[in-house]
Amino acid sequence: MSDTSKSNLQDFFAIKDGEMQSMERKEIKVNENLSFLLTRLDNRYYATSNTCTHYGAKLSESPMTSEGRVICKWHGACFDLKTGDIEDAPALDRLRTFDVSVRDGGVYVKISQEELENPRLLPKCVKHNPESKETVVILGGGASGSGAAQRLREEGFDGRIRIVSRENYYPIDRIKITKQLGIDNVNSILLRPKEFWDNLDIEFLLNTDVVNVDPKAKTVTLAQGQVWSFDHLILATGGWPRKFGWEGENLKNIFTIRTVDDNQKVSKGAFTKTTQRKPNLVVVGSSFIGMELVAAANEKANTTVIGQDRVPLANVLGPVVGDAMKRRHESKGVKFVLDAKVTGFKHKDSDTSAVGSVAVEGRDSVPADIVILAVGVAPQTSYLEKSGLPLAKDKSLLVDRYFKVQGSDSIYATGDIATFTNRLTGKQMRIEHWAHAENTGRTVATNIVKKKSVEFNFVPFFWTVLFGATLRYCGFAKSFDRVIVQGETSDIEKMSFVAYYTKNNNVLAISSYMKDPIVSHCAELLRLGKMPTASEIDSGVNPLEIPLIEI
């Protein structure tokens, strides 16, 4: 992809040479609205755009390593300030870079207004070479599959790339599905327009399921009967919402939510105003998705969360943080029925086809005009049952450090369906995070092109927005023996804290609420192996004061 026009370039005086020390950076304002980032590393100056290409956070206010790796304070996207290249999801586009010269005691940067107004730079990619006989087939058109496809072209793969997706649209920003009800136009949440994929000669077959994979023949069979051959296969089919076969589960206005169609059914069908009162919306499940959904629907409905845990999110965030999130939701009018077991769904007296309440063991039924089941997702791998590929107990695939499926020389698994060994803990895990899906897809693509050269070396980073405030989390703690909470968790209006999740004195994960950039900084400390211990944090060590120096 070519850069935008460099017309009207001007030599802009930034600073006097020597004003900045090595490992320093500074936002340089060109005028009231435009600026760029100047960084000095190893006594050399580098200039880039100053906003993260994901959602626009200022990189001058985000953590940076001694090697010039900057970590966005909002969502953990990482960039190389020397080249502008992406080093960690969820960003899709690289930073724009500008030429720098030092002369007459000053530091000058070649800029144009056009470039400053468009800080995102599309990746440099090759296109399909018709003479190439190599084919990569990707099953799944989500974050992982699309990330792999783009990275293949970035890395110079000029063979055929074919993507099969069961959804009827191009890759979307899926996290918006549960954070924003009422998505009327799918184009508003596309990761890339159709023209982007067409320009890279990436083929999509939409609204199509895969029914079988034959590893020996190197073929995939589609629901319509077509058989595709592959040289490399990427399994990126993600997760699918769980159901438990409850009585009445098929009543009208009971939904799971995973796709744009699901989102539209909830917002258009269930929220169509037929009475003067707000509808009663019940979310079954007190995980992140459940908490996001009631926050998104709260203005349109009377919202209730039914959860099996005593405190929502406690298994991930601990009881103190979980209770803080619960109280904040309650302050907005959300009701909770916790430590509860759903036994089924009852129909309305006036309409036996539609849900009217949720039955809870040992409790009164909870009135419901709308029910959303948010009880987790399961790996979407049913098409592999006859493949002979080894499936774990949860139906995910075991992969090596390159995310190649165990026992295969040409098949990879990514994102939600891949179980891998965490390099920090040595434990096997499966992660259902958006950025993780992107990163695994990119890693696999690089290894296909470079023949198994890159190990997966990313720290999980997750975020959620609840009633306009953001909770961030990095690392992974499947279990922990202690949570160190610092900050205000009692006063809802002043809530701001960081929590450290520890086991055997090691900090495995960190969460924060209104406390940027602590999580981004700690994510890099975890990657570098420099995260302080629980004892050190108890003694007053502040992770933000530990420099991010590459070992």
Backbone hydrogen bonds, N-H to C=O, Kabsch-Sander energy under -0.5 kcal/mol:
donor,donor_aa,acceptor,acceptor_aa,energy
9,L,6,K,-0.7
10,Q,111,I,-2.7
12,F,10,Q,-0.9
12,F,109,V,-2.9
13,F,11,D,-0.5
14,A,12,F,-0.5
14,A,107,V,-3.1
15,I,107,V,-0.8
17,D,105,G,-2.2
19,E,16,K,-2.1
23,M,40,R,-3.1
24,E,21,Q,-1.3
24,E,40,R,-0.7
26,K,38,L,-2.5
28,I,26,K,-0.6
28,I,36,F,-3.0
29,K,27,E,-0.6
30,V,34,L,-2.6
31,N,34,L,-1.7
36,F,28,I,-1.9
37,L,48,T,-3.3
38,L,26,K,-2.8
38,L,36,F,-0.5
39,T,46,Y,-3.1
40,R,24,E,-2.9
41,L,39,T,-0.5
41,L,44,R,-2.8
44,R,41,L,-1.6
46,Y,39,T,-2.8
47,A,98,F,-0.7
48,T,37,L,-2.3
49,S,96,R,-2.0
52,C,57,A,-2.7
56,G,52,C,-1.4
59,L,50,N,-3.1
60,S,50,N,-0.5
61,E,58,K,-0.8
62,S,59,L,-1.3
65,T,69,R,-2.4
66,S,548,L,-2.1
68,G,65,T,-1.6
70,V,68,G,-0.6
70,V,79,F,-2.4
71,I,63,P,-2.7
72,C,70,V,-0.6
72,C,77,A,-3.5
76,G,72,C,-1.5
78,C,88,D,-1.3
79,F,70,V,-2.0
80,D,85,D,-2.4
81,L,68,G,-3.2
81,L,79,F,-0.7
84,G,80,D,-3.7
87,E,78,C,-3.0
88,D,78,C,-1.3
91,A,88,D,-0.6
94,R,121,L,-1.8
95,L,84,G,-2.8
96,R,119,P,-1.1
98,F,47,A,-2.4
101,S,108,Y,-2.6
103,R,101,S,-0.5
103,R,106,G,-2.1
106,G,103,R,-2.5
107,V,15,I,-2.8
108,Y,101,S,-3.2
108,Y,106,G,-0.6
109,V,12,F,-2.5
110,K,99,D,-2.5
111,I,10,Q,-2.3
111,I,109,V,-0.7
116,L,112,S,-2.1
117,E,113,Q,-2.2
118,N,114,E,-0.7
118,N,115,E,-0.7
121,L,94,R,-2.2
125,C,123,P,-0.7
126,V,153,R,-1.7
129,N,158,D,-3.4
132,S,129,N,-2.5
136,V,160,R,-2.9
137,V,232,H,-2.4
138,I,162,R,-3.1
139,L,234,I,-2.8
140,G,138,I,-0.8
140,G,164,V,-3.1
142,G,236,A,-0.5
146,S,142,G,-2.5
147,G,143,A,-1.9
148,A,144,S,-2.2
149,A,145,G,-2.1
150,Q,146,S,-2.4
151,R,147,G,-2.1
152,L,148,A,-2.3
153,R,149,A,-1.5
154,E,150,Q,-2.2
155,E,151,R,-2.6
156,G,153,R,-1.0
157,F,152,L,-2.8
158,D,156,G,-0.6
160,R,134,E,-2.5
161,I,201,D,-0.6
162,R,136,V,-2.4
163,I,203,E,-3.0
164,V,138,I,-2.5
165,S,205,L,-2.5
173,D,189,I,-2.9
174,R,172,I,-1.5
176,K,173,D,-1.8
177,I,174,R,-2.1
178,T,175,I,-0.6
179,K,175,I,-0.6
180,Q,176,K,-1.5
184,D,182,G,-1.3
186,V,184,D,-0.6
188,S,185,N,-1.8
189,I,186,V,-1.8
190,L,187,N,-0.8
191,L,171,P,-2.6
192,R,171,P,-0.7
196,F,193,P,-1.3
197,W,193,P,-1.0
198,D,194,K,-2.4
199,N,195,E,-2.4
200,L,196,F,-1.1
201,D,198,D,-1.5
202,I,197,W,-2.3
203,E,161,I,-2.5
203,E,201,D,-0.6
205,L,163,I,-2.7
206,L,204,F,-0.5
207,N,167,E,-2.9
208,T,165,S,-2.5
211,V,221,T,-2.8
212,N,221,T,-1.4
213,V,383,Y,-0.5
214,D,219,T,-2.9
218,K,214,D,-1.4
219,T,214,D,-1.7
220,V,228,W,-2.4
221,T,212,N,-2.8
222,L,226,Q,-2.9
223,A,209,D,-2.7
225,G,222,L,-2.1
228,W,220,V,-2.7
230,F,218,K,-2.1
231,D,135,T,-2.6
232,H,135,T,-1.7
233,L,410,S,-2.6
234,I,137,V,-2.6
235,L,233,L,-0.6
235,L,412,Y,-3.3
236,A,139,L,-2.6
236,A,234,I,-0.8
240,W,378,A,-2.3
242,R,376,G,-2.8
247,E,343,T,-0.7
249,E,246,W,-1.9
251,L,248,G,-1.8
252,K,353,S,-3.2
254,I,251,L,-1.0
255,F,253,N,-0.5
255,F,371,V,-3.1
257,I,373,L,-0.5
263,N,259,T,-2.1
264,Q,260,V,-2.6
265,K,261,D,-2.4
266,V,262,D,-2.2
267,S,263,N,-2.3
268,K,264,Q,-2.9
269,G,264,Q,-0.7
269,G,265,K,-1.2
270,A,265,K,-1.3
271,F,266,V,-0.8
272,T,269,G,-0.7
274,T,272,T,-0.6
281,L,279,P,-0.7
281,L,302,N,-2.7
282,V,280,N,-0.5
282,V,370,I,-2.7
283,V,304,T,-2.9
284,V,282,V,-0.6
284,V,372,I,-2.4
285,G,283,V,-0.8
285,G,306,I,-3.2
287,S,374,A,-0.5
291,M,287,S,-2.4
292,E,288,F,-2.6
293,L,289,I,-2.5
294,V,290,G,-1.9
295,A,291,M,-1.4
296,A,292,E,-2.4
297,A,293,L,-2.0
298,N,294,V,-1.0
300,K,297,A,-1.2
301,A,297,A,-1.3
302,N,279,P,-2.7
303,T,301,A,-0.7
304,T,281,L,-2.0
305,V,335,K,-2.7
306,I,283,V,-2.7
307,G,305,V,-0.5
307,G,337,V,-2.3
313,L,286,S,-0.7
314,A,311,V,-1.5
316,V,313,L,-1.3
317,L,313,L,-3.5
318,G,313,L,-0.5
318,G,314,A,-1.7
321,V,317,L,-0.5
322,G,318,G,-2.5
323,D,319,P,-2.4
324,A,320,V,-1.8
325,M,321,V,-2.3
326,K,322,G,-2.1
327,R,323,D,-2.7
328,R,324,A,-1.9
329,H,325,M,-2.1
330,E,326,K,-2.6
331,S,327,R,-1.9
332,K,328,R,-0.6
332,K,329,H,-1.2
333,G,330,E,-1.6
334,V,329,H,-2.1
335,K,303,T,-2.3
337,V,305,V,-2.9
339,D,309,D,-2.1
340,A,307,G,-2.3
342,V,340,A,-0.5
343,T,359,A,-2.6
344,G,359,A,-1.1
345,F,247,E,-2.8
346,K,357,S,-2.4
348,K,351,D,-1.1
348,K,354,A,-2.1
354,A,351,D,-1.5
355,V,252,K,-2.3
356,G,346,K,-3.6
357,S,346,K,-1.7
358,V,366,V,-2.4
359,A,344,G,-2.5
361,E,341,K,-3.0
363,R,360,V,-2.0
366,V,358,V,-2.5
368,A,356,G,-2.4
369,D,280,N,-2.9
370,I,280,N,-2.1
371,V,253,N,-2.4
372,I,282,V,-2.4
373,L,255,F,-3.4
374,A,284,V,-2.9
374,A,372,I,-0.7
378,A,240,W,-2.6
380,Q,238,G,-2.9
381,T,379,P,-1.6
384,L,381,T,-2.3
385,E,382,S,-1.5
387,S,384,L,-1.7
388,G,384,L,-0.5
392,A,396,S,-3.1
395,K,392,A,-2.1
397,L,417,I,-3.2
398,L,390,P,-0.8
399,V,419,T,-2.4
400,D,404,K,-2.1
403,F,400,D,-1.9
405,V,411,I,-2.5
406,Q,398,L,-2.6
408,S,405,V,-2.1
412,Y,233,L,-2.9
413,A,403,F,-1.7
414,T,235,L,-2.2
417,I,414,T,-1.2
418,A,415,G,-1.6
419,T,397,L,-3.2
419,T,417,I,-0.5
420,F,418,A,-0.6
420,F,429,M,-2.5
422,N,420,F,-0.6
422,N,427,K,-3.1
426,G,422,N,-3.0
429,M,420,F,-2.7
437,A,433,H,-1.9
438,E,434,W,-1.9
439,N,435,A,-2.8
440,T,436,H,-2.5
441,G,437,A,-2.0
442,R,438,E,-2.3
443,T,439,N,-2.4
444,V,440,T,-2.4
445,A,441,G,-2.0
446,T,442,R,-2.3
447,N,443,T,-2.1
448,I,444,V,-2.0
449,V,445,A,-2.0
450,K,446,T,-3.0
451,K,447,N,-0.6
452,K,447,N,-2.2
455,E,453,S,-0.5
456,F,401,R,-2.3
462,F,473,Y,-3.6
464,T,471,L,-2.3
466,L,464,T,-0.5
466,L,469,A,-2.9
469,A,466,L,-1.5
471,L,464,T,-2.8
472,R,512,S,-2.3
473,Y,462,F,-2.7
474,C,510,I,-2.5
475,G,460,P,-2.4
476,F,508,L,-1.6
481,D,502,T,-2.1
482,R,502,T,-1.4
484,I,500,Y,-2.5
485,V,483,V,-0.7
486,Q,484,I,-0.5
486,Q,498,V,-3.0
488,E,496,S,-2.3
489,T,487,G,-0.6
492,I,490,S,-0.7
494,K,491,D,-0.5
495,M,492,I,-0.7
496,S,488,E,-1.9
497,F,513,Y,-1.7
498,V,486,Q,-2.5
499,A,511,S,-3.0
500,Y,484,I,-2.5
501,Y,509,A,-2.9
502,T,482,R,-2.6
502,T,500,Y,-0.6
503,K,506,N,-2.3
506,N,503,K,-2.1
508,L,501,Y,-3.0
508,L,506,N,-0.7
509,A,501,Y,-1.3
510,I,474,C,-2.2
511,S,499,A,-2.4
512,S,472,R,-2.1
513,Y,497,F,-2.6
514,M,470,T,-1.2
518,I,515,K,-1.8
521,H,517,P,-2.3
522,C,518,I,-2.6
523,A,519,V,-2.4
524,E,520,S,-1.4
525,L,521,H,-1.9
526,L,522,C,-2.7
527,R,523,A,-1.9
528,L,524,E,-2.3
529,G,525,L,-0.8
529,G,526,L,-0.8
530,K,525,L,-2.9
531,M,525,L,-0.8
534,A,505,N,-2.4
537,I,533,T,-2.1
538,D,534,A,-2.6
539,S,535,S,-1.7
540,G,537,I,-1.5
541,V,536,E,-2.5
545,E,542,N,-2.2
546,I,543,P,-1.7
549,I,547,P,-1.6
550,E,548,L,-0.5
